[in-house]
Amino acid sequence: MDEWRAIVTKARKDPKFKAKLLKDPNAVLKAYGIKVPRGVKYKVVEDELKGERHLVLPPDEKDPSLVIDSFDRDPDSGDPGF
């Protein structure tokens, strides 16, 4: 997803942009043309090079109403591939 890569690239270079992304990811996603479904609030977390890492369990695939994002995910792992 080119838009997400652009967001990540800018966040790595621009501390103010990164702070906004962490504080209000929905606004940043919308500004980059990524559709944010009504009622969904995204949360961006930052992994450290050393220390804490985050793993996210994907929603139950049997219930399509739980699929809340439009990222292109790997069908086997659920990884969006960023």
Backbone torsions as a table, in degrees:
resi	resn	phi	psi	omega
1	MET	NA	109.5	-174.9
2	ASP	-61.9	-36.7	-178.7
3	GLU	-63.9	-44.4	-179.9
4	TRP	-64.8	-40.6	177.9
5	ARG	-60.6	-39.7	178.3
6	ALA	-64.4	-40.5	178.9
7	ILE	-63.9	-47.2	-179.7
8	VAL	-62.3	-44.0	179.8
9	THR	-60.3	-45.6	-179.9
10	LYS	-66.5	-39.9	-179.9
11	ALA	-62.5	-33.8	179.0
12	ARG	-70.4	-26.4	-176.2
13	LYS	-99.9	-23.4	-171.0
14	ASP	-124.6	101.9	-177.3
15	PRO	-58.9	-34.8	179.3
16	LYS	-68.3	-41.6	177.9
17	PHE	-64.5	-42.5	178.4
18	LYS	-59.4	-43.7	179.0
19	ALA	-61.2	-41.2	178.6
20	LYS	-65.8	-41.8	178.7
21	LEU	-60.2	-43.3	179.8
22	LEU	-69.2	-33.8	-177.8
23	LYS	-81.7	-42.0	-174.9
24	ASP	-140.2	70.2	-176.6
25	PRO	-61.6	-32.8	-179.8
26	ASN	-59.9	-42.2	180.0
27	ALA	-64.0	-41.7	179.8
28	VAL	-66.2	-45.6	179.1
29	LEU	-58.2	-46.4	179.2
30	LYS	-61.7	-40.3	-179.6
31	ALA	-63.1	-25.5	178.9
32	TYR	-96.8	11.2	175.1
33	GLY	81.8	15.0	178.3
34	ILE	-90.7	125.1	-178.8
35	LYS	-69.7	127.8	176.2
36	VAL	-110.2	113.7	-178.5
37	PRO	-60.3	145.0	178.5
38	ARG	-56.9	134.2	177.9
39	GLY	85.6	-1.7	-179.8
40	VAL	-101.3	131.6	176.1
41	LYS	-120.4	111.6	178.5
42	TYR	-77.8	150.9	175.3
43	LYS	-127.7	128.8	177.3
44	VAL	-104.2	129.3	175.5
45	VAL	-119.5	149.9	-177.0
46	GLU	-109.6	123.3	173.7
47	ASP	-79.3	147.9	177.3
48	GLU	-95.2	154.5	175.4
49	LEU	-65.7	-37.4	176.5
50	LYS	-121.8	136.5	176.1
51	GLY	109.4	-135.2	-171.3
52	GLU	-70.3	136.6	173.8
53	ARG	-126.2	155.3	-177.9
54	HIS	-115.1	135.2	170.9
55	LEU	-120.1	135.1	-177.3
56	VAL	-115.1	126.6	175.6
57	LEU	-78.7	127.5	178.4
58	PRO	-72.3	161.5	178.6
59	PRO	-65.8	162.3	177.3
60	ASP	-62.5	117.6	-176.8
61	GLU	-67.0	-17.7	-179.1
62	LYS	-75.6	-16.9	-179.8
63	ASP	-114.7	95.3	-176.2
64	PRO	-61.9	-18.4	178.9
65	SER	-70.0	-15.7	-179.8
66	LEU	-87.5	-9.5	178.0
67	VAL	-79.6	109.9	-169.5
68	ILE	-111.7	0.8	-179.4
69	ASP	-126.6	168.1	-177.6
70	SER	-110.7	13.9	179.8
71	PHE	-69.1	145.5	176.9
72	ASP	-78.4	107.3	-176.4
73	ARG	-101.2	147.7	172.5
74	ASP	-63.2	128.2	-174.9
75	PRO	-64.8	-24.2	-178.7
76	ASP	-88.0	-43.1	-173.8
77	SER	-103.1	-18.9	-174.1
78	GLY	81.0	2.0	-177.8
79	ASP	-72.7	127.8	179.0
80	PRO	-74.2	-9.7	173.7
81	GLY	77.1	29.8	178.3
82	PHE	-79.3	NA	NA
